[in-house]
Amino acid sequence: MKTAFAKAIELILSGSPELLNILATTARMSLSSSLIALLLGVPIGILYGAVRFPGRTPLVVINRTLTGMPPVVCGLLFYLLFSGVGPFGKMKLLFTVKLMIIAQVVLITPIVIGSMETFVSGIAAPVRETAKGLGFNGVRTFFLLANESVYQIFSSYLMAFARAIAEVGAVSMVGGAIAWKTNVMTTAIMQYTNMGNFSLGIALGIILLTISLLVNIAVTLLQGRLSS
């Protein structure tokens, strides 16, 4: 075990081409999916939190249900849709990073929506009063709410990124964990551990834990800023 840890550290320090490829694929998938989820989720979350409209409650309940969607169920759904016999099979997206990103967006957008909806619900009333006093229309009120939620937006993004980078079920099913193509940190850890290549698995685990630690520190600092 000590030898495996020593080799893992050596792999990290030497910049193994295989390790770097896995990190690059992980970064592309996680950054893209979390950014798209943020762009989709923030306006919807603000809408759910600030506006009372017919059908809002069922939509909020559905979103909260989707927040807990098992990743393997999401992966199965997209596998069936984009496989050779599926309705979108001709798009040839199965076992590509693009489909991994799409599946991740479906998984993490509800998290962003729920986070924003909960926060905006608590500040919507006084912000609306301020906007009314300033004569703001609906669009300017929306941007005022967004401005008041800026730290929450950053916090929501970091939570979405953390979920994206740590997810394994959906990306494994739709990406196939193909070496040098769709293998990301989580799928590679499982794959190389099963193959007995513990040093590369440990190296990826160390990097993943370090990233998770940094993200959680950032979220904690932002939440402290929000509560101050």
Buried (B, 14 or more C-beta within 10 A) or exposed (E): EEEBBEBBBEBBEEEBEBBEBBBEBBBBBBBBBBBBBBEBBBBBBBBBBBBEEEEBEEBBEEBBEBBEBEBBEBBBBBBEBBBEEBEBBEEEBBBBBBBBBBBBBBBBBBBBBBBBBBBBBEBBEEBBEEBEEEEBEEEEBBEBBBEBBEBBBBBBBBBBBBBBBBBBBBBBBBBBBEEEEBBBBBBBBEBBBEEEBBBBBBBBBBBBEEBEEEBEEBBEBBEEEBEE
